[in-house]
Amino acid sequence: MNTVQITEEKNTVTVDETTNTVTVTESNATVVTVSTEGPQGPVGTAINLDNAVDDSILYFHAASGTLKADDTTTKLKLVNGGNF
């Protein structure tokens, strides 16, 4: 529930919770927009690039639950004798 405290009786304050707007009317109308941060998305998988080298290929490392790119899996190692 939103609350608004009015300290001067000469002003008019209107709160619209549907559009998240607060309108303060004095001698001239003033519109104040109020917004709140929405819910965050799900947590993704961490990507570890600490040991990445040229032509590293990203792979999932189950023991750490992360995606990794390092010198153990590169394009050259897959092409020259890699396990398919």
N, C-alpha and C positions, 0 to 999 in steps of 0.2 A: 504494500500500500504506500502510495506517495503522500507526502504532507508538504504543505506550503504555509509558512508563517508570514502574516502580513503585519508590518509595523506602522504603516501609514494608511489611514482610512480613506484618503483621497484617491488611491490607486485601485484599479480593478485587475485581479489576477485570475486567469482562466487556465486550468490544467486539463489537457486532453490526453488521457493515457493511451488511447488507440493510436494516435500519431506521434506520441512522445513530444508534444509541444507545450510550452508554457507561454501564454500571452500576457504581457503586463501593459495595461493601458493607463497612460498618464495624459498629459496634454497632447502628446503624439503617440500613436500605437507603436509598440516595440514587440517584436517576436523573438523569443529565445528558444532555440532548439535543444532538447535534452536527448542524449543518446547513451545507451549502455552497451558494453561489449557482449556479444553473443557467446554461445557455448563454443568451446574449442573442438576441433575434429579429433579423431582417434590418433593415438600415438603411433608413429610409423616405425619402421625398422631402421636401426642405426646403420650408418655407412662408415666404414673404417678405411680411410685412404692414407693412413700414416706411412705405410711401406709401399705405396704405389710407385711403379716405375713406368717407363715408356712402354706402351702397348700392353699394359696390364688389363686383364679381363675381370670384370666384376663377377663374384660368385658368392653363394650363401654359405656361411660357416656356422653349422648347426650348434657346435659346442658353445660358441659365444652369442649365438642368436643375432649375428650381424651380417651385413653384406661387406665383403672385403675385396680389395684390389691390391695385389702384392706381386713380388717377383716369382712366386711359385706357379702362377697361372698367367701366362702371356700368350700372345698370338704365335710367337716363334715356338714355344714349347708345345702348343697344341698341334702345330703343323709338322714339326719335326719329332715324330715318335709319340705324340700324345695318345691317350687312351680315349677311344670313341665308343 
